[in-house]
């Protein structure tokens, strides 16, 4: 199984909600028009609009790498509006693991009981 599932947990900076929404919309547009292997990309926001969750699925590691490259310049703008961490579930390629090594991301592999 090469598909990856991801969750990004975001804390919106005080006073940055509208900017966060604007940049998030730009990210979503980029995913729709540029990504070729993104299977799911949904953003949720809590009731008081201080935190967000992004649920993402990618065909494989290369699709997630493509996504990161497509969002490249937007990410600096995005992280001026929020801080975040995330989880990648699956078996990322060595190249993807290398790209994520300094990011606040945990990697989880599938648990299979004996």
ABEGO torsion letter per residue (X at the ends): XABBBBBBBBBBBBGAAAAAAAAAAAAAAAAAAABAABABBBBBBBAAGABBBBBBBBABAAAAAAAAAAAAAAAAAAAAABBBBBBBBEBBBAAAAAAAAABBBBBBBBBBBX
